[in-house]
Amino acid sequence: MLYERDGAYFIRVNGLELMTSRAHGSEEDLARLALAKVRRKKPKVLVGGLGMGFTLRAVLDAVPEQSKVMVAEILPSVVVWNRKEL
């Protein structure tokens, strides 16, 4: 479930808060650390889970324009949230 409070977005599953738009440094760090090991000029990158899109954004910012970036997201509602609310 996605909800907004005081200008921030949150994702909850089974009553547990999984993500918030206020704290996303670990998602960005994960992308940067993984890409630091890549030596290809046009890497192919798979992001497992869209979440709020912070990892995807970090990957897109870090790879050359000719790279191929794919996202695997199992929940259609997460994709809808990113296209509309987020």
C-alpha positions in Angstrom: 0.0 0.0 0.0 1.3 3.4 -0.9 0.4 6.4 1.2 1.4 10.0 1.7 1.9 11.9 4.9 3.3 15.4 5.4 4.7 15.5 1.9 6.5 12.2 2.0 5.5 8.8 0.4 5.6 5.5 2.2 5.2 1.9 1.0 3.8 -0.6 3.5 3.3 -4.3 3.2 1.5 -6.3 5.9 1.6 -3.3 8.2 5.4 -2.9 7.9 7.0 0.2 6.4 9.3 -0.9 3.6 10.3 2.3 2.0 10.0 6.1 2.4 10.8 8.9 0.1 12.5 10.6 3.0 15.3 8.0 3.3 16.6 6.5 0.1 20.4 6.7 0.3 20.9 3.0 0.6 19.1 2.4 -2.7 21.4 4.9 -4.4 24.5 3.6 -2.7 23.6 0.0 -3.9 23.4 1.2 -7.5 26.7 3.1 -7.3 28.6 0.2 -5.6 27.4 -2.4 -8.1 28.2 -0.2 -11.1 31.6 0.6 -9.7 32.6 -3.0 -10.6 31.3 -2.8 -14.2 33.9 -2.2 -16.9 31.8 -2.4 -20.0 31.3 0.7 -22.1 27.6 -0.1 -22.7 26.5 -2.2 -19.7 23.3 -4.1 -19.5 21.8 -3.5 -16.0 18.9 -5.3 -14.3 17.3 -3.5 -11.4 15.4 -6.0 -9.3 12.3 -4.2 -7.9 11.2 -0.7 -8.8 10.2 0.5 -5.4 10.0 4.3 -5.5 12.5 4.4 -8.4 15.5 5.6 -6.5 17.8 2.7 -7.5 16.7 3.0 -11.1 17.3 6.8 -11.1 20.8 6.3 -9.7 21.6 3.6 -12.3 20.3 5.9 -15.2 22.5 8.7 -13.8 25.6 6.5 -13.7 25.6 4.6 -16.9 26.3 5.8 -20.4 23.3 6.7 -22.6 23.9 3.7 -24.8 23.5 1.2 -21.9 20.5 -1.0 -21.6 18.6 -0.8 -18.2 15.7 -3.1 -17.4 13.5 -3.2 -14.3 11.8 -6.3 -13.0 8.8 -5.5 -10.8 6.4 -8.2 -9.7 3.6 -5.9 -8.4 1.7 -4.0 -11.1 0.5 -1.5 -8.5 4.2 -0.3 -7.9 4.5 0.5 -11.6 1.2 2.4 -11.5 2.4 4.4 -8.4 5.6 5.4 -10.2 3.7 6.5 -13.3 1.1 8.5 -11.4 1.6 9.4 -7.8 5.4 9.3 -7.6 
